[in-house]
Amino acid sequence: MVDVEKASKAIEMFLEAIGEDPNREGIKETPMRVAKMYEELTAGNDIDPAIHLNKVFTVKDSEVVIVKDIEFFSLCEHHLLPFFGKVHIAYLPSDKVVGLSKLARTVEVFARRLQLQEQMTSQIAESIYSILSPLGVMVVAEAEHTCMTMRGIKKVGSKTITYSTRGKFKDDSLLQKNVLDLIRC
């Protein structure tokens, strides 16, 4: 839970620290706007992904389920700058499936935190695997990090790809390849 008042005061102090006048007309309301923005951007801290993944349906027979191109944005925990991209989720149900939108909601839970892409990818895979108990899961995330494009090395357009596997996807390279081929379609 974000203490919006405390965050607003901190932003006001930050503005002073970089030489701005927090009472200047254009930024007078900036501290509260920024505090509320961070409250929204870190809302995933207070959400358990199980609230989405516990809503399941029984199935008799199902092969791989893939939901691709789930857009997300998050904040790099190192610089507090955005990173954004797409997550692709594949899972091999045992006897239950979850509503497709619940997978996108799970991505949001983890993206709406101060985050590392590698960590987010693993957290999504682990939550699906531990809550749904599928035979396997594979999560692929591809993102552009503004901490690499706006500062430092300044390489606009570079992408980072991470993936995490559980269960049957862990050791079956053919299954992984098939999923990656379907994601590229």
NORTA-V336130 format. One record per pair of residues at least 4 apart in sequence whose ideal C-beta (glycine too) atoms are under 8 Angstrom apart, sorted by the first residue. I is the first residue (numbers start at 1). J is the second residue. If there is no record, write none. Layout:
BEGIN
i=I j=J
i=I j=J
END
This chain:
BEGIN
i=1 j=45
i=1 j=46
i=2 j=7
i=2 j=35
i=2 j=38
i=2 j=39
i=2 j=42
i=3 j=7
i=4 j=8
i=4 j=32
i=4 j=35
i=4 j=36
i=4 j=39
i=5 j=9
i=5 j=35
i=6 j=10
i=7 j=11
i=7 j=34
i=7 j=35
i=7 j=38
i=7 j=39
i=8 j=12
i=8 j=31
i=8 j=32
i=8 j=34
i=8 j=35
i=9 j=13
i=9 j=31
i=10 j=14
i=10 j=35
i=11 j=15
i=11 j=30
i=11 j=31
i=11 j=34
i=11 j=35
i=12 j=16
i=12 j=22
i=12 j=31
i=13 j=17
i=14 j=18
i=15 j=20
i=15 j=21
i=15 j=22
i=15 j=27
i=15 j=30
i=15 j=31
i=16 j=20
i=16 j=21
i=16 j=22
i=20 j=24
i=20 j=27
i=21 j=27
i=22 j=27
i=22 j=28
i=22 j=30
i=22 j=31
i=23 j=28
i=24 j=28
i=26 j=30
i=29 j=33
i=30 j=34
i=31 j=35
i=32 j=36
i=33 j=37
i=34 j=38
i=35 j=39
i=36 j=40
i=37 j=41
i=38 j=42
i=39 j=43
i=40 j=112
i=41 j=75
i=41 j=112
i=42 j=75
i=42 j=112
i=42 j=113
i=42 j=114
i=43 j=47
i=43 j=112
i=44 j=108
i=44 j=109
i=44 j=110
i=44 j=111
i=44 j=112
i=44 j=113
i=45 j=112
i=45 j=113
i=47 j=51
i=47 j=109
i=47 j=112
i=48 j=109
i=49 j=53
i=49 j=105
i=49 j=106
i=49 j=109
i=49 j=110
i=49 j=127
i=49 j=131
i=50 j=54
i=50 j=127
i=50 j=131
i=52 j=98
i=52 j=102
i=52 j=105
i=52 j=106
i=52 j=109
i=53 j=98
i=53 j=102
i=53 j=106
i=53 j=127
i=53 j=128
i=53 j=131
i=53 j=132
i=54 j=131
i=55 j=98
i=55 j=99
i=55 j=102
i=56 j=96
i=56 j=97
i=56 j=98
i=56 j=132
i=57 j=96
i=57 j=97
i=57 j=98
i=57 j=99
i=58 j=95
i=58 j=96
i=59 j=93
i=59 j=95
i=59 j=96
i=59 j=97
i=60 j=95
i=62 j=93
i=62 j=97
i=63 j=92
i=64 j=90
i=64 j=91
i=64 j=92
i=64 j=175
i=64 j=178
i=64 j=179
i=65 j=90
i=65 j=91
i=65 j=92
i=65 j=93
i=65 j=97
i=65 j=100
i=66 j=88
i=66 j=89
i=66 j=90
i=66 j=179
i=66 j=182
i=66 j=183
i=67 j=88
i=67 j=89
i=67 j=100
i=67 j=103
i=67 j=104
i=68 j=86
i=68 j=88
i=68 j=89
i=68 j=182
i=68 j=183
i=69 j=86
i=69 j=88
i=70 j=86
i=70 j=87
i=70 j=88
i=70 j=89
i=70 j=103
i=70 j=104
i=70 j=107
i=71 j=84
i=71 j=85
i=71 j=86
i=72 j=84
i=72 j=85
i=72 j=86
i=72 j=87
i=72 j=107
i=72 j=108
i=72 j=111
i=72 j=141
i=72 j=143
i=73 j=82
i=73 j=83
i=73 j=84
i=73 j=111
i=74 j=82
i=74 j=83
i=74 j=84
i=74 j=110
i=74 j=111
i=74 j=112
i=74 j=113
i=74 j=115
i=74 j=117
i=74 j=120
i=74 j=143
i=75 j=80
i=75 j=81
i=75 j=82
i=75 j=83
i=75 j=113
i=75 j=114
i=75 j=115
i=76 j=80
i=76 j=81
i=76 j=82
i=76 j=83
i=76 j=114
i=76 j=115
i=76 j=116
i=76 j=145
i=76 j=146
i=76 j=147
i=77 j=114
i=77 j=115
i=77 j=116
i=78 j=116
i=78 j=147
i=79 j=147
i=79 j=151
i=80 j=114
i=81 j=145
i=81 j=146
i=81 j=147
i=81 j=150
i=81 j=151
i=82 j=146
i=83 j=115
i=83 j=117
i=83 j=143
i=83 j=144
i=83 j=145
i=83 j=146
i=83 j=147
i=83 j=160
i=84 j=143
i=84 j=144
i=85 j=141
i=85 j=142
i=85 j=143
i=85 j=144
i=85 j=159
i=86 j=141
i=86 j=142
i=86 j=143
i=87 j=107
i=87 j=121
i=87 j=124
i=87 j=139
i=87 j=140
i=87 j=141
i=88 j=139
i=88 j=140
i=88 j=141
i=88 j=183
i=89 j=103
i=89 j=107
i=89 j=124
i=89 j=128
i=89 j=137
i=89 j=138
i=89 j=139
i=90 j=137
i=90 j=138
i=90 j=139
i=90 j=169
i=90 j=179
i=90 j=182
i=90 j=183
i=91 j=128
i=91 j=132
i=91 j=134
i=91 j=136
i=91 j=137
i=91 j=138
i=92 j=134
i=92 j=135
i=92 j=136
i=92 j=137
i=92 j=167
i=92 j=168
i=92 j=169
i=92 j=175
i=93 j=97
i=93 j=132
i=93 j=134
i=93 j=135
i=94 j=133
i=94 j=134
i=94 j=135
i=96 j=132
i=96 j=133
i=98 j=102
i=98 j=103
i=98 j=132
i=100 j=104
i=101 j=105
i=102 j=106
i=103 j=107
i=103 j=128
i=104 j=108
i=105 j=109
i=106 j=110
i=106 j=124
i=106 j=127
i=106 j=128
i=107 j=111
i=107 j=124
i=108 j=112
i=109 j=127
i=110 j=115
i=110 j=120
i=110 j=123
i=110 j=124
i=110 j=127
i=111 j=115
i=111 j=120
i=113 j=120
i=115 j=119
i=115 j=120
i=116 j=120
i=117 j=121
i=117 j=141
i=117 j=143
i=117 j=145
i=117 j=160
i=117 j=162
i=118 j=122
i=118 j=162
i=119 j=123
i=120 j=124
i=120 j=141
i=121 j=125
i=121 j=139
i=121 j=140
i=121 j=141
i=121 j=162
i=121 j=163
i=121 j=164
i=122 j=126
i=122 j=139
i=122 j=164
i=123 j=127
i=124 j=128
i=124 j=139
i=124 j=141
i=124 j=164
i=125 j=129
i=125 j=137
i=125 j=138
i=125 j=139
i=125 j=164
i=125 j=165
i=125 j=166
i=126 j=130
i=126 j=164
i=126 j=166
i=127 j=131
i=128 j=132
i=128 j=134
i=128 j=137
i=128 j=139
i=128 j=166
i=129 j=133
i=129 j=134
i=129 j=136
i=129 j=137
i=129 j=166
i=129 j=167
i=132 j=137
i=134 j=167
i=135 j=167
i=135 j=168
i=136 j=165
i=136 j=166
i=136 j=167
i=136 j=168
i=136 j=169
i=136 j=170
i=136 j=172
i=136 j=175
i=137 j=165
i=137 j=166
i=137 j=167
i=137 j=169
i=138 j=163
i=138 j=164
i=138 j=165
i=138 j=166
i=138 j=169
i=138 j=175
i=138 j=176
i=138 j=179
i=139 j=163
i=139 j=164
i=139 j=165
i=140 j=161
i=140 j=162
i=140 j=163
i=140 j=179
i=140 j=180
i=140 j=183
i=141 j=161
i=141 j=162
i=141 j=163
i=142 j=159
i=142 j=160
i=142 j=161
i=142 j=162
i=143 j=159
i=143 j=160
i=144 j=148
i=144 j=149
i=144 j=157
i=144 j=158
i=144 j=159
i=144 j=160
i=145 j=149
i=145 j=158
i=145 j=160
i=146 j=150
i=147 j=151
i=147 j=152
i=148 j=152
i=148 j=153
i=148 j=154
i=148 j=155
i=148 j=158
i=149 j=154
i=149 j=155
i=149 j=156
i=149 j=157
i=149 j=158
i=150 j=154
i=165 j=169
i=165 j=170
i=165 j=176
i=166 j=170
i=168 j=172
i=168 j=175
i=169 j=175
i=169 j=176
i=169 j=179
i=172 j=176
i=173 j=177
i=174 j=178
i=175 j=179
i=176 j=180
i=177 j=181
i=178 j=182
i=179 j=183
i=180 j=184
i=181 j=185
END
